[in-house]
Amino acid sequence: VVAFITFIGSMGNIPLAALLFGKGVSFAGVIAFIFSDLVVFPVVRINAKYYGWKMAFFILMLLFISLVGASLLLHYGFLSLDLIPDPSSVKVQDQSFFKIDYTFFLNIAFLLGSGYLIYLGFVKRTDVMQMKEMAPKSKLMEKGLKYIAFVCYVWLAGGMIVKYFMQ
């Protein structure tokens, strides 16, 4: 549920999963959290845009049931082989190192490429046939989803304020 609402992304899921495991979340819960990239709010909206809401919810439920099943299977499989690590041994360290290496230059290249694509998509619009949607949008649904996303952002910002300024 947390991953669905917040959409941290793959790079943020692993450190957060380690932190959750160290704070007492079960192994199955941590595995489900890591797998949850496929059942997040933006992906559901994209599926709904192309396939319609009925199919988007079907895909969501199919992935969710698979996620829960796989997590429980891994949990009890590891438990039966006594392979679940000790949560007290998990140590999350704050590491952030800035280096000028190949990733720096790749990030610059992808930033330039993204800027060019944004320029093509928003500034230099052409009259060529634009890609059409496969399923029509509901104005009411889009407005509702916009407000739900706004509430999620306010919730996240409120949590950050409480965490960092109200201690």
N, C-alpha and C positions, 0 to 999 in steps of 0.2 A: 504494500500500500504506500509506504514511504517513497519507494523508487518510482511508482506510478505517478505520484503527484509532483515530485521534485525534479525528476529527470536529470540526474547528476551526470550521466554519461559513463562510458566504459572506463575512462582513465580515472575517474573519481570513485567508481564503485569498489575497486579492490582495496584501497586504503581505508575507506569507510567500512567495508565488510570486515577488515581486520580489527578495526576499532570496535565494531559491534560484537564480534566474537570475543574480544578481550573483556568486554563489559557484560558478558553473560548470555548473549543471544545464541540459540542452539545452532549446531552445525548445519542442520537442514535449513534454518532461517537464513543463514549466511549464504549458503549455496543458492537458495531461491533469490536472494537479493542480487547476487552476481549475475544470475541468468535473466534478471528482470529487465534487461535492456530492450527486450522484444515486446514488452507489455507496458509501454509508457504512453502518456497522453499524446505527445506529438505523433507517434507511430499510429495510434488509433485514428487520429484526425486524417492522416495521409491515406490510410486504408479506406476511411469513409469517403474521402474525396474521390478516389478512383473506383471503389467497388460498391459504395452505398453503405448506409449505417447498419443494415441487417447483416451484411457479409462482414463488415468491420467488427461487429460484436461477436460474430461466430468465430472469426480468426482470433480475437482477443480471448475468448473462453477456451478455445482449443490450445492456444499457447499457454494460458494460465494453468489449465489442468495438466498439461505436459510438464510445465515448470514445477508445480507442486509434486507431481508424481516422481519426477527425476530427482528432486531434492530429497524426498523421503526415502527413495531407493538408495541414493548415495549415503544418506545418513545411517540408515540401518545396515547397509552393506559394510560401511567403514566401522560401525559399532560392533558388528559381529566379528570382524577381524581385529578389533581393538586398535584401529588406526586413527581414531579421532585425536587430534593434538590437544594438549592441555591448554585451556584458555588463559591460564595465568602466565604462560610463557610468551604470550603475544605482547610485543612492545612496539608501539607506533611512535616513530620519531619524526620530528618536523625537519624535513630536509628540503632545501631549495638552493640549488647551485646554478649560477648563471655561467655558461661557458660558450665561447664562440667556437663551435664545431660544426659538423655537417648538418645537425638538426637545426641550428640557427639559420643556415643558408637555405635549407629546405623550407623552413617556415617563411622566410622572406619570399621565396619563389612561389609558394602556395598563396601567400598574401597578395602578391602581384597578380597571380592568375585569378584569384577570387575577385579582386578589384576590377579586372578586365571583364569578367563575366557579369558582374553587377552593372558595369557601364553598358554592356550590350543589352542586358535585360531591362534596365530602367531608363537609361538616358537615350540610347540610340535604338529606339523601337523601330522595327521595319514593318512593312505592310504584308509580309509573308504570312501564310496561314499559321495562326497561333495554335498551340496544342489545346485541344478541347478536353473537358472532363468526361469521364466515363459515367459518372452519376451526378445528377443535378444537386445543387446545394440548397439547403433550406435556410432562408434568411433568419428565421427564429432560432434554429439550431446553432448557426454560426454566431449569432449574438449571444446566446446562452453560453457557448463554449468560450467566447471571449471573456465574459464576466467570470466564469469559473477559473480560467487561467489567471485573471487579475487577482482573484481571491487567493489563489495558490501563491502568487508572487508576494502579496501582502503578508500572508502567513509565514513564508520563508524569511522575508525582511524582518518581521516581528520577532521571529525566533533568533535571528542574528542580533537584533538590538538587545533582546533579553540576555543573550549569551555574553555579549561583549561589553555592554554598557550598564547592566543592572547587577553586576556582581559585587 
